Amino acid sequence: MEKRTPHEFDTDSSTEVWSVQDYCKRVGVNAIEQARLVALFGAFATAAELRHNTRREQRFRTY
């Protein structure tokens, strides 16, 4: 998994820079949503940007 931290920012978890492809694989985002995020941000984005702009299918508990 590729993760980069820019030197001009703090190392706070919300400012860490992630590869969009690796983030989508880690979180379980489908290919259509991944393409939307790549078009929106390019190859890399901060964790906060990815977290706030990702649409995921809801998971329901089955009893």
HELIX and SHEET records of a PDB file:
HELIX    1   1 SER A   13  THR A   15  5                                   3    
HELIX    2   2 VAL A   20  VAL A   27  1                                   8    
HELIX    3   3 ALA A   31  PHE A   41  1                                  11    
HELIX    4   4 ALA A   47  ASN A   53  1                                   7    
SHEET    1   A 3 LYS A   3  ARG A   4  0                                        
SHEET    2   A 3 VAL A  17  SER A  19 -1                                        
SHEET    3   A 3 PHE A  44  THR A  46 -1                                        
END                                                                             
